[in-house]
């Protein structure tokens, strides 16, 4: 029996959420910059209009190449440089390592410019006065990715072990982790440098073999990922889109006069959160003290969490305002068990959080600390816990209302 049966079949909100999720999974190839991503945006825009949102528009957003190809390009170049030795080999390995860091830590494209990528899209709906002094922005990404070998159950369990060691299921912040590809790239650069200045011998050969072998494996996995079947994306991230729309309906019904509501389906999250970066960068006039971001990510099954810190190559800590609101709401018990988490992966919520905006990112994780059917072909609507989708929407709505009321005790808001 699927976990979708955990929901209440007679609940109209759950029924509608299921239909939204099902219709989005009919477009599994909704990669950033694709026609299917735009079609998904058009469907979501139509649903926004049905909910009474105004000024529904689809706007171009920064896209990006397939993440598997980005991984393969960097690791393949460094592997070749590590094997080659000499000044040229060292330069190739160094370029691969530096570009990888710039791309994934600082979001400054370098080598990825060699790869094909089209414009992504955001779908945006509004409610309330455009000149309102305060605003709530609800977000959930609309794009998907491929389901590669690196997301099989065995690898997911290994990732889960690292996540749990880092404190994913606790309030204890983990030590910043080192991503394996970055570690391999740095190792290859050092090996190439050592070879250039004359290192040799059996031990050096073993180290070189390990560095080159690890990079070649990463390259193969990256290419295989980019060539794999698309994931239907029911949990990642159609469930979150359904939660965002459900939350929007609730907030719009009792929107204060001085509040503007934005509802944004963001594109290109899987390749660098391009849509969310564009949304935030296009509105520098929004003051952090009166702008609240609520982001939904993979809320289709498991246990519900709010994120304290996230990131694999560099951790982002969420500003405390909405985190404290979430803590008090969770303590009230009105929404079942909701706990904090430290996430090794990343969500769109880190973009406004990095810029100092009050942000809350909600995610549901299985007991192993990984989203249900994460980047796998099994990620279909039948595996979605619909009650979790609606519960996350209600929690997000309560958090937004509590922040807008400015109450010392958000539980009573």
Secondary structure, DSSP 8 states (H G I E B T S, - for coil): --GGGGS-TT-HHHHHHHHHHHHHHTTTT--TTSHHHHHHHHHHHHHHHHTT-EEEEEEEE-----HHHHHHHHHHHHHHHHHH-HHHHHHHHHHHHHHHHHHHHS---SGGGGS----EEEEEEEES-TT-SEEEEEEEE----B--GGGSHHHHHHHHHHHHHTTTTSSS-------HHHHHHHHHHHHHHHHHTT--SHHHHHHHHHHHHHHHHHHHHHHHHHTS-B---IIIIIIHHHHHHHHHHHHHHT--TTEEEEEEEES-GGGT-HHHHHHHHTTTTS-GGGEEEEEEE--SSSEEEEEEEE-SSS-EE--HHHHHHHHHHHHHTTTS-EEEEEESS--THHHHHHTT-EEEEEEEE-TTSS-TTTTSTT--GGG--HHHHHHHHHHHHHHHHHHHHT-SSGGG-
